[in-house]
Amino acid sequence: MKKNSPKQAGRKSPTNRNLAYRQASLSELRRAGGTPDFALRATPGRRDSGAGRGQSKTRFIIVTGGVCSSLGKGIAVSSIGAIMKACGFRVFVQKLDPYLNVDPGTMSPFQHGEVFVTDDGAETDLDLGHYERFIDEPMSKLSTVTTGQIYQSVLEKERQGDYLGKTIQVVPHITNAIKERIMEAAKKSGADIMLVEIGGTVGDIEGEPFLEAVRQMRADLGSERIFHVHLTLLPYLAGSKELKTKPTQLSVRELRRIGLQPDMILARADYPIPSELLDKISHFCGVERRAVIPALTVHSIYDVPLRLQSCGIAEIIAEKLCLGSVQPDMREWEAGEKRHASAAEEVKIALVGKYTGLDDAYLSQIECIKTAAVFEKRRAKIVWIDSEKLEKEDTSTPLSVTAQDTWKKLKDCDGIIVSSGFGSRGIEGKIAAARYARENKVPYLGLCLGSQIMAIEFARTALKNPRLTSEEFDEAGKLGRDQYVVHFLPGQYKEKKKGGTLRLGAWPCVLKHGTKAFQAYGAKEISERHRHRYEFNNAFRQTLEAKGFVISGSSPDGELMEIVEIKDHPFMVGSQFHPEFKGRPHRPHPLFAAFMGAVVGG
């Protein structure tokens, strides 16, 4: 077993070392605009909602899904949240996930998609990324609840004797714990309206306790404080050329069996829904006709709020929840729709990664790329590059046909993004992509692992040592520690637990004047979100800087490298943090905007 070096063992953990900086940074995130940080803006002009008129009672919008999964509940929730915020209400969102994992931090991207990280360090479902992008409000640990968390908390209480010898059951103990988490989020967020998305599909056995908890909440709080939206699918039969409503009827019947009656149905379809079918759904499902809303597939997900509001969704919700007269200000969304419509010229961006078989594995990055392109009046085409297919099977043999085709795709792109990830698979392909970008002056953006790849490639070339690598990739421990350009963060070396032990959440970063990073942000200090276990080895710092490697952003104490760039290159920048988690559709993230500017300008 390898041992910590004296230097590593003597260093303080970044968790303790930067605690004061982090607290200061997070407090800045909560202040109104004008701070030097790249942060979420405060919401102007909060209205005195019905929820705050002498009673301060949060209203709840519950969103469930029926028929099948992947209908877009997250988009529906985000769009409704954006609409209600446009009415002037304070909005918060919570996702209830039925799986038994405590969080998705250790789940495969192929199974779950990306892991979205909040400012306070929660590893969460990708839907929280949608919530933040649409509503433009920071989510938190309060925004994510899993069955695993609920059972863990109940069992811990049982071991402590909190239940006084009672038999622990799903009802009432699990359902009570679920309700407590919902009400805690409502209280601490201070929301006028709280949206609660129940993951999975109605009928799933895993989701039963959550639906039962919601049923109890309606009885506890009163129907005037809860509005239930049910998203269902209207499948299209190509043979008869018609949409079918029976699956929706059966889904609502299942809800009624549980004791729930939806107030609104969003009918998902790829084709226009005839009015007689909407009438039929209203009749058989017991939902007011005006509250049966067609939710058609659109060109951009950011068109959904406008489409839903065109059906008067804000007025319907406000009437049921006794919120008074509402008139959402949708001008920002209308401007966004025009921007998307005017973006015609195509720009090709290579996204080099290991999970290229699933778009959701890089969802936030994709959205940031598209937004940055739209603001340059371009339409981004993502070209997926599997990094393994850039590698040679043997150094003595020529590239395979597959590798040649992959390299051709890469070289045909206008810019290259090397993405985040874990493990040694496909690493040499990523290093080769970084080398190509550096040697051919192609705009490059490295994200988390992509910044480490950039450092390793530069070090190998500048120091003429092809053995240089990351401690993460030397799984057998065959190399000396002096060969690690990237190594464990302090305190991580002996960490055996995988879940929740990374460097997580928002951390401050001080930028260096005169660098591309400083020019992109236009600020001296920023705050960005992290999710990693390794860092740049400062033993290489002075040597590489003399060769043209620039440390353009560091932790406030100067110990941790946060942003790097290549001096003599149009744009080759790598961030140890994940800038994609702070991208917004109405304003591109500074790093992605600078990258896209270099792509278009080049």
C-alpha positions in Angstrom: 0.0 0.0 0.0 1.2 3.5 -0.9 1.9 6.0 1.9 1.3 9.7 2.0 4.4 11.8 1.3 5.6 14.0 4.2 4.6 17.1 2.2 1.1 15.7 1.6 0.6 14.5 5.1 1.5 17.9 6.6 -0.9 19.9 4.5 -4.2 21.1 5.9 -7.4 19.8 4.4 -8.9 22.3 1.9 -12.2 21.8 3.7 -10.8 23.5 6.8 -8.4 25.8 5.1 -10.9 27.5 2.9 -13.9 27.3 5.2 -13.9 31.0 5.9 -13.4 31.9 2.2 -16.2 29.5 1.3 -18.7 31.0 3.8 -17.9 34.5 2.5 -18.3 33.3 -1.1 -21.7 31.7 -0.4 -22.9 34.8 1.4 -22.0 36.8 -1.7 -24.1 34.4 -3.8 -27.2 35.4 -1.8 -26.7 39.1 -2.2 -28.2 41.1 -5.0 -26.4 41.9 -8.2 -23.2 43.9 -8.3 -20.9 41.5 -6.5 -17.6 40.6 -8.3 -18.5 36.9 -8.2 -20.0 35.1 -11.2 -23.1 34.2 -9.2 -26.8 33.7 -9.5 -28.7 37.0 -9.6 -31.2 37.9 -6.9 -34.8 38.1 -8.0 -36.0 41.7 -8.4 -39.4 42.9 -7.4 -40.8 40.1 -5.2 -44.6 40.4 -5.1 -46.6 40.3 -1.9 -48.2 37.0 -2.8 -51.4 35.5 -1.4 -49.1 33.2 0.4 -47.6 36.1 2.3 -50.8 38.2 3.0 -51.0 37.8 6.8 -50.5 34.0 6.8 -47.1 33.2 5.2 -48.3 29.8 4.0 -46.4 28.2 1.2 -48.5 26.8 -1.6 -47.4 23.5 -3.1 -47.5 22.3 -6.8 -47.1 18.6 -6.9 -46.0 17.1 -10.3 -46.4 13.4 -11.1 -45.8 11.4 -14.3 -47.9 8.7 -15.9 -47.8 6.1 -18.6 -44.0 5.9 -19.0 -40.8 7.6 -17.9 -38.7 10.2 -19.7 -41.7 12.4 -20.6 -40.0 15.5 -19.4 -41.3 16.1 -15.9 -38.2 18.1 -15.0 -38.8 20.4 -17.9 -42.5 20.7 -17.0 -41.7 21.5 -13.4 -39.0 24.0 -14.4 -41.3 25.7 -16.9 -44.1 26.0 -14.3 -41.6 27.4 -11.8 -40.4 29.9 -14.4 -43.9 31.1 -15.1 -44.8 31.5 -11.4 -41.6 33.4 -10.8 -42.5 35.6 -13.7 -45.7 36.4 -11.8 -43.5 37.7 -9.0 -43.6 34.8 -6.6 -40.7 33.4 -4.7 -40.3 29.8 -6.1 -38.4 26.8 -4.8 -38.3 23.2 -6.1 -37.8 19.8 -4.5 -37.2 16.5 -6.3 -38.3 13.3 -4.7 -36.4 10.3 -6.1 -37.7 6.8 -5.3 -34.4 5.0 -5.6 -32.7 3.6 -2.6 -29.3 5.3 -3.2 -28.6 8.0 -0.7 -27.7 10.3 -3.7 -26.6 9.7 -7.3 -23.0 10.5 -6.6 -21.8 6.9 -7.1 -24.2 6.0 -9.9 -23.0 5.4 -13.4 -23.6 8.2 -15.9 -24.9 5.6 -18.3 -27.7 4.8 -15.8 -28.5 8.2 -14.3 -27.0 10.9 -16.5 -24.9 13.7 -15.1 -24.6 14.4 -11.4 -25.6 18.0 -10.8 -23.8 19.8 -7.9 -25.3 22.6 -5.8 -23.5 25.5 -4.1 -23.8 23.7 -0.7 -22.2 20.5 -2.1 -25.2 18.2 -2.7 -24.7 15.6 -5.5 -28.1 15.5 -7.2 -30.3 14.5 -10.1 -29.8 16.3 -13.4 -33.3 17.8 -13.1 -32.0 20.2 -10.5 -29.9 21.6 -13.3 -33.1 22.3 -15.3 -34.7 23.9 -12.2 -31.7 26.3 -11.8 -31.5 27.2 -15.5 -35.2 27.9 -16.0 -36.0 29.5 -12.6 -32.6 31.2 -12.2 -32.6 30.4 -8.5 -30.0 28.3 -6.6 -31.1 24.9 -5.5 -29.6 23.2 -2.4 -29.5 20.1 -0.3 -33.1 20.8 0.6 -34.0 20.3 -3.1 -33.2 16.6 -3.2 -34.8 13.7 -1.3 -34.3 10.0 -2.1 -35.9 6.9 -0.6 -32.4 6.0 0.6 -32.1 9.3 2.6 -35.6 8.7 4.1 -35.0 5.2 5.2 -31.5 6.1 6.5 -32.9 8.9 8.7 -35.8 6.7 10.0 -33.5 3.8 10.8 -31.0 6.1 12.6 -33.8 7.4 14.7 -34.9 3.9 15.5 -31.4 2.9 16.7 -31.4 6.0 18.9 -34.7 5.0 20.5 -36.6 8.0 19.1 -39.7 5.9 18.4 -40.0 4.6 22.0 -40.2 0.9 21.1 -42.9 1.3 18.4 -43.0 -0.9 15.3 -41.6 1.0 12.4 -43.8 1.0 9.4 -44.0 2.7 6.0 -47.2 4.4 7.2 -46.9 6.5 9.3 -43.1 6.6 9.9 -41.7 6.7 6.3 -44.6 8.9 5.1 -44.1 11.3 8.0 -40.4 11.5 7.3 -41.2 12.4 3.7 -43.7 15.1 4.8 -41.2 16.5 7.2 -38.6 16.9 4.5 -41.1 18.7 2.2 -42.2 21.1 5.0 -38.6 21.7 6.1 -37.7 22.8 2.6 -40.8 25.1 2.4 -39.9 26.7 5.7 -36.2 27.2 5.2 -36.6 28.4 1.6 -39.2 31.0 2.5 -41.0 30.1 -0.8 -44.4 31.4 -1.8 -44.7 28.5 -4.1 -42.9 25.2 -3.8 -42.9 22.7 -6.7 -42.4 19.1 -5.7 -41.5 16.6 -8.5 -42.1 13.0 -7.7 -39.7 10.9 -9.7 -40.7 7.7 -11.6 -44.1 6.8 -12.9 -47.4 6.4 -11.2 -47.8 2.7 -10.5 -44.1 2.1 -9.7 -43.9 0.3 -6.3 -41.0 2.5 -5.2 -43.1 5.6 -5.5 -46.0 4.5 -3.4 -44.8 6.1 -0.1 -44.3 9.5 -1.8 -47.7 9.5 -3.3 -49.3 8.5 0.0 -47.4 11.3 1.7 -48.8 13.8 -0.8 -52.3 12.4 -0.2 -51.9 13.0 3.5 -50.5 16.5 2.9 -53.7 17.5 1.0 -55.7 16.4 4.0 -53.4 18.1 6.5 -53.0 21.4 4.7 -56.3 21.7 2.8 -56.9 21.5 -0.9 -56.5 25.3 -1.4 -52.8 24.9 -0.7 -52.0 22.0 -3.0 -52.2 21.9 -6.8 -51.6 18.6 -8.5 -50.2 18.5 -12.1 -50.1 15.1 -13.8 -47.9 14.7 -17.0 -48.9 11.8 -19.2 -48.2 10.5 -22.7 -50.6 10.3 -25.6 -49.1 7.6 -27.8 -49.4 7.9 -31.6 -50.4 4.9 -33.6 -48.9 5.2 -37.1 -51.2 2.5 -38.5 -54.4 4.3 -37.7 -52.7 7.8 -37.6 -54.3 8.7 -34.3 -53.4 9.6 -30.7 -54.7 7.5 -27.9 -56.1 8.7 -24.6 -56.6 5.3 -22.8 -53.2 5.2 -21.2 -53.8 8.6 -19.7 -57.2 7.5 -18.4 -55.7 4.4 -16.8 -52.9 6.5 -15.2 -55.4 8.9 -13.6 -57.4 5.8 -12.4 -54.3 4.6 -10.7 -53.9 8.0 -9.0 -57.5 7.8 -7.8 -56.9 4.4 -6.4 -54.2 6.0 -4.2 -56.6 8.8 -3.2 -55.2 11.5 -5.5 -57.1 13.6 -8.1 -55.1 15.8 -10.4 -56.1 19.4 -10.9 -54.3 19.7 -14.2 -53.2 17.2 -16.9 -50.3 18.0 -19.3 -50.8 15.8 -22.3 -47.4 15.0 -24.0 -47.6 14.3 -27.7 -45.4 14.6 -30.8 -48.4 15.6 -32.9 -51.1 18.3 -32.5 -53.9 17.0 -30.2 -57.5 17.4 -31.6 -59.8 19.4 -29.3 -62.2 16.4 -29.0 -59.4 14.3 -27.5 -58.7 17.0 -24.9 -62.5 17.1 -24.2 -62.4 13.3 -23.8 -59.5 13.4 -21.3 -61.4 16.1 -19.3 -64.5 14.0 -19.2 -63.0 10.7 -18.3 -60.4 12.0 -15.9 -62.5 14.5 -14.0 -60.3 17.5 -14.8 -61.7 20.9 -15.8 -61.4 21.3 -19.6 -59.3 24.4 -19.5 -56.8 22.5 -17.2 -56.1 19.8 -19.8 -53.1 21.4 -21.5 -51.4 20.1 -24.6 -47.7 19.7 -24.1 -46.3 19.2 -27.6 -42.7 18.5 -28.5 -41.0 21.8 -29.4 -37.8 22.8 -31.1 -36.1 24.1 -27.9 -36.9 23.2 -24.3 -36.7 26.9 -23.6 -39.9 27.4 -25.7 -41.9 25.3 -23.2 -42.7 28.1 -20.7 -44.2 30.3 -23.5 -46.2 27.4 -24.8 -47.7 26.5 -21.4 -48.5 30.1 -20.5 -50.2 30.5 -23.9 -52.8 28.2 -22.4 -53.2 30.3 -19.3 -51.5 28.0 -16.9 -50.5 30.7 -14.4 -54.1 31.9 -14.1 -55.5 28.4 -13.5 -52.9 27.7 -10.8 -53.4 31.1 -9.1 -57.2 30.7 -9.0 -57.0 27.2 -7.4 -54.4 28.3 -4.8 -56.2 31.6 -4.0 -53.2 33.7 -5.1 -55.2 36.5 -6.6 -54.8 38.0 -10.1 -51.6 37.2 -11.9 -49.9 38.4 -15.1 -46.5 36.8 -15.7 -43.8 38.9 -17.4 -42.6 36.6 -20.1 -40.5 39.2 -22.0 -37.2 37.5 -21.2 -38.5 34.2 -22.6 -39.8 35.9 -25.7 -36.4 37.5 -26.3 -34.8 34.1 -25.9 -37.1 32.6 -28.4 -36.1 35.2 -30.9 -32.4 34.6 -30.3 -32.9 30.9 -31.0 -34.8 31.6 -34.2 -32.1 34.0 -35.5 -29.3 31.5 -34.9 -28.8 29.9 -38.3 -25.1 29.3 -39.1 -23.7 26.1 -37.7 -20.6 25.7 -35.6 -19.2 22.2 -34.8 -18.0 21.6 -31.3 -16.3 18.3 -30.4 -17.2 17.0 -27.0 -14.5 14.4 -26.1 -15.6 12.1 -23.3 -16.1 8.5 -22.1 -19.9 8.4 -21.8 -20.8 9.6 -25.3 -23.6 7.0 -25.7 -25.9 9.1 -23.5 -26.4 12.8 -24.0 -27.7 13.2 -20.4 -24.3 12.4 -19.1 -23.1 15.8 -20.2 -26.5 17.7 -20.1 -25.3 20.9 -18.4 -22.3 21.1 -20.7 -24.5 20.7 -23.8 -26.9 23.4 -22.6 -24.0 25.8 -22.0 -22.5 25.1 -25.4 -25.8 25.8 -27.1 -26.5 29.0 -25.2 -23.0 30.4 -25.9 -23.5 29.6 -29.6 -26.9 31.3 -29.7 -25.5 34.5 -28.2 -23.0 34.4 -31.1 -25.9 34.0 -33.5 -24.8 30.4 -34.2 -26.4 27.0 -33.9 -24.1 24.5 -32.1 -23.8 21.0 -33.5 -22.3 18.7 -30.8 -19.9 16.2 -32.4 -19.5 13.3 -30.0 -16.0 11.9 -29.7 -15.4 8.7 -27.8 -11.9 9.2 -26.4 -11.1 5.5 -26.4 -11.5 5.5 -30.2 -8.7 8.1 -30.5 -6.2 5.7 -29.0 -3.8 3.3 -30.8 -4.2 -0.3 -29.8 -0.5 -0.6 -30.0 2.2 2.1 -30.4 3.9 0.1 -33.1 0.8 -0.3 -35.3 -1.1 2.3 -37.4 -4.4 3.6 -36.3 -7.4 1.4 -36.8 -10.1 2.4 -39.3 -12.4 3.3 -36.4 -9.7 5.5 -34.9 -9.0 7.2 -38.3 -12.7 8.0 -38.7 -12.9 9.4 -35.2 -9.8 11.6 -35.7 -11.4 12.8 -39.0 -14.5 13.9 -37.1 -12.4 15.6 -34.5 -10.3 17.5 -37.0 -13.5 18.7 -38.8 -14.6 20.6 -35.7 -14.3 24.3 -34.9 -13.6 23.8 -31.2 -12.8 21.1 -28.7 -14.1 20.5 -25.2 -12.5 17.7 -23.2 -15.0 16.8 -20.5 -15.0 15.5 -16.9 -15.0 11.9 -15.8 -13.3 9.4 -13.5 -11.0 6.4 -14.1 -8.2 5.6 -16.6 -10.4 4.4 -19.5 -10.0 6.6 -22.6 -7.4 8.9 -20.9 -4.7 8.6 -23.6 -7.3 9.5 -26.2 -8.2 12.7 -24.2 -4.5 13.5 -23.9 -4.1 13.1 -27.7 -7.1 15.4 -28.3 -5.5 18.1 -26.1 -2.2 17.7 -27.9 -3.9 18.2 -31.2 -5.7 21.3 -30.0 -2.5 22.8 -28.6 -0.3 22.1 -31.7 -3.0 23.2 -34.2 -4.2 26.3 -32.2 -7.8 24.9 -32.0 -9.9 26.6 -29.3 -10.0 24.2 -26.3 -11.9 24.1 -23.1 -11.0 21.5 -20.5 -13.6 20.8 -17.7 -12.5 19.3 -14.4 -10.6 16.2 -15.7 -10.2 18.1 -19.0 -8.0 20.6 -17.2 -5.9 17.9 -15.6 -5.5 16.3 -19.1 -4.3 19.6 -20.4 -1.7 19.9 -17.7 -0.5 16.3 -18.2 -0.2 16.7 -22.0 1.7 20.0 -21.6 4.1 18.6 -19.0 4.8 15.5 -21.1 5.8 17.6 -24.1 7.6 20.5 -22.2 9.6 18.1 -20.0 10.0 15.4 -22.6 8.7 12.7 -20.3 5.9 10.5 -21.6 5.5 8.7 -18.3 4.1 11.8 -16.5 0.5 11.1 -15.5 -2.1 11.5 -12.7 -2.1 9.5 -9.5 -5.6 8.4 -10.4 -4.4 6.6 -13.5 -1.5 4.8 -11.9 -3.8 2.2 -10.4 -1.1 -0.3 -9.9 1.2 2.2 -8.2 4.2 1.4 -10.4 5.4 5.0 -10.8 7.1 7.2 -8.3 5.2 10.2 -6.9 7.5 12.5 -8.8 5.7 11.3 -12.0 2.3 12.6 -10.8 1.5 16.0 -12.5 -1.9 15.5 -10.8 -2.3 13.9 -7.3 -4.7 13.4 -4.5 -6.2 16.4 -2.7 -5.0 16.6 1.0 -7.1 14.3 3.1 -8.3 12.2 0.2 -5.5 9.7 0.0 -6.8 7.4 2.8 -10.5 8.0 2.0 -12.2 4.7 1.4 -15.8 5.8 1.2 -16.8 6.8 -2.3 -20.1 8.6 -1.7 -20.1 12.3 -0.7 -16.3 12.4 0.0 -15.1 14.5 -3.0 -14.4 18.2 -2.9 -17.9 19.4 -3.5 -19.8 22.6 -3.8 -19.0 26.3 -4.4 -15.4 27.4 -3.6 -13.8 30.9 -4.2 -11.1 31.4 -6.8 -8.8 34.4 -7.3 -8.0 35.2 -10.9 -4.7 36.5 -12.2 -4.8 39.9 -14.1 -3.9 39.8 -17.7 -5.1 36.2 -18.3 -7.8 34.9 -20.6 -9.7 33.7 -17.5 -9.7 37.2 -16.0 -10.8 38.7 -19.3 -13.7 36.2 -19.5 -15.0 36.9 -16.0 -14.1 40.6 -15.7 -13.6 40.1 -12.0 -10.8 39.3 -9.6 -12.6 36.8 -7.4 -15.2 34.3 -8.6 -17.1 31.4 -7.0 -17.6 28.1 -8.9 -18.7 24.6 -8.1 -16.4 21.6 -7.7 -16.6 17.8 -7.8 -13.2 16.2 -7.7 -10.7 14.2 -5.6 -7.4 15.2 -7.4 -5.5 18.5 -7.9 -2.5 19.8 -9.8 0.8 19.0 -8.2 2.5 22.2 -7.2 5.9 20.6 -7.4 5.6 21.1 -11.2 4.3 24.6 -11.0 7.4 26.7 -11.4 8.9 24.5 -14.1 5.8 24.5 -16.3 5.1 28.2 -15.8 8.6 28.9 -17.2 7.6 26.9 -20.3 4.4 28.9 -21.0 1.9 27.2 -18.7 -0.2 29.8 -16.9 -2.0 29.3 -13.5 -4.7 31.9 -14.1 -6.8 31.1 -11.1 -6.1 29.7 -7.6 -7.7 29.2 -4.3 -7.4 32.3 -2.1 -4.4 30.8 -0.2 -2.7 30.0 -3.6 -2.4 26.3 -2.8 -5.0 24.9 -5.2 -4.9 25.4 -8.9 -8.4 26.2 -10.2 -7.9 27.5 -13.8 -5.0 27.0 -16.2 -4.2 28.2 -19.7 -1.6 28.0 -22.4 0.2 31.3 -23.0 0.8 31.2 -26.8 -2.5 29.9 -27.9 -5.7 31.6 -29.1 -7.8 29.9 -26.4 -6.7 26.9 -24.4 -8.2 27.1 -21.0 -8.9 24.4 -18.4 -11.0 24.7 -15.2 -10.7 22.4 -12.3 -14.3 23.3 -11.4 -17.5 22.7 -13.3 -18.6 26.0 -14.9 -21.5 24.3 -16.6 -23.4 24.1 -13.3 -23.9 27.9 -13.4 -24.9 28.3 -17.0 -28.2 30.0 -17.7 -30.2 30.2 -21.0 -30.6 34.0 -20.7 -26.9 34.7 -20.2 -24.0 32.5 -21.3 -21.4 31.4 -18.7 -18.3 33.5 -19.1 -15.9 30.6 -19.8 -18.2 29.1 -22.4 -18.9 32.5 -23.9 -15.1 33.2 -24.2 -14.5 29.8 -25.7 -17.3 30.3 -28.3 -16.0 33.8 -29.0 -12.6 32.2 -29.9 -14.3 29.6 -32.0 -16.3 32.1 -34.0 -13.6 34.7 -34.1 -11.0 32.2 -35.3 
